[in-house]
Amino acid sequence: MIRIENLSKYYGEVKAVRSVSFQL
């Protein structure tokens, strides 16, 4: 389950970065 948690955290970070890039 730890692996899935890390994956979710990583995906969330990527999503946030994409949102910032899209706004720029």
C-alpha contacts under 8 A as a table, 3 or more apart, distances in Angstrom:
res1	aa1	res2	aa2	distance
1	M	4	I	5.20
1	M	5	E	6.30
2	I	5	E	5.04
2	I	6	N	6.22
3	R	6	N	5.17
3	R	7	L	6.18
4	I	7	L	4.95
4	I	8	S	6.16
5	E	8	S	5.13
5	E	9	K	6.19
6	N	9	K	5.02
6	N	10	Y	6.08
7	L	10	Y	5.07
7	L	11	Y	6.04
8	S	11	Y	5.06
8	S	12	G	6.03
9	K	12	G	5.08
9	K	13	E	6.29
10	Y	13	E	5.12
10	Y	14	V	6.25
11	Y	14	V	5.05
11	Y	15	K	6.08
12	G	15	K	5.02
12	G	16	A	6.20
13	E	16	A	5.08
13	E	17	V	6.21
14	V	17	V	5.09
14	V	18	R	6.12
15	K	18	R	5.07
15	K	19	S	6.22
16	A	19	S	5.08
16	A	20	V	6.36
17	V	20	V	5.17
17	V	21	S	6.12
18	R	21	S	5.01
18	R	22	F	5.91
19	S	22	F	5.08
19	S	23	Q	6.22
20	V	23	Q	5.17
20	V	24	L	6.37
21	S	24	L	5.11
